[in-house]
Structures are given as C-alpha cells and as structure tokens.
Amino acid sequence: MTKQTTPSAEEKDIIVSFISGIIDFCKKSKKGVLTALIILVLAAVVGGTYSAHVKKVTQNSWAAYYTAQVSLLSGEEEEGFAQIDKLAKEYPGSNAAEYAMLLKGDILYNAENYAQSADVYQTLLPSKNTTVSTVAALSLAASKQAVKDYKASADAMTQFIQNNPTSFALPQAYLTLAMSQELAGNKTEAINAYKYLNDAYAQTYFGTMAKQKLAELQK
C-alpha cells in the first residue's frame, strides 16, 4: 500500500478555509496588518543595525586591548595603564575592558602595589562575566591579605562562598579564607575552614595544604 501524499478533500477544505480567513482578516484590518508589517520590518532593520554595531564595538574594544598589551610588553607601563583606563571608559562592561582591567590589577599585584591592585579588582566584582567576577573576588581577597587587612580578606571570601555555592573556585576561596583567619589569629575559624577543605577536597592540592595546616594548628 502506498502512502497518501496529497491532501484529502476534507484537508483541502480546512486549508482553503484557513487561508480565506486570513485574507478576510487582512481586508477588514488593513491598517492594523500594515502597522504590524512595518513594525516587523523596523524590528529587523534595527536588529540588524544593532548586531552590526555590537560587532564593531567588540572588534574595536579588543583592538584597544591589544594596543594596551603591546605598550605593557614594551615596558611602557604608564602608557599601557592609560590605554586600559581609556578602554574601560569607552567600552564599559565589555569583555575586552574587563579582562584589560584584570591584567592591570595583576601587574600592580605582581609589583607589590597591593592597595592599588585591590582598588582595580573591586571595580570588577559586579561584572556579569562569571569568570571575571570570580577572579576579581579571589584576587581582591589576596590583595587585602597582602596588606595585612585579614578581616577584609576573610569577609570577601565568606561573602563569595555564600553567593557562589557551586563555583569552581570554592577550594581557592576556602584556602584564602582559612589563611586569612589563621593570620588574623582566629585559630578556631581557621581550623574549621581547613577541615572543610580536607574533607571536601582531600585528593587535591587544596586538601593537601589543609591537611598540613591542620597538623600544624592542632599540635
């Protein structure tokens, strides 16, 4: 038996009735239909224009990031930082601007300008880019720890852990928290954080570090 591939008489009647209904509606509502069509066309045009604009902004922002990198690699730190600041101002919230600011923060941190690096990382905490906001939070806590503001470091990591219970960076966050609590003289809080690391991440670098620290603190 061959499969029927043409509409039956009943199906034809339904299709004709449906098309006729659309035609009648268009005749009765010409103005409304025309308006709807104009809106759709405008939406398509605006959407296409916006897409092109976004593409251009993306290209320009990454080009500016590359230029700043070249300056920094050439040893022109002041010029490179100025270009990064300009990039952040002209393309706020763009990936290029935020990664450039992370780079600036890291350079300042590596140069032991911890307070300045903390200021840079602080501006990136609200980023919608999860990677950027995560790295910024961890780096901010490290910067605070480096200037011996252990409470601020521990508070930053406590807040991060509470707000990001499934983050890939939890082991690092707990280690920074534990170390800041230990350095602040808060032995009980430090032991609790190290115990969590030892239990939850025993087979990792963080678990090994925690185990060593617990052996030292519980002598």
Salt bridges, closest charged atoms under 4 A:
ASP85 OD1 - LYS104 NZ 2.83
ASP155 OD2 - LYS151 NZ 2.78
GLU182 OE1 - LYS213 NZ 3.61
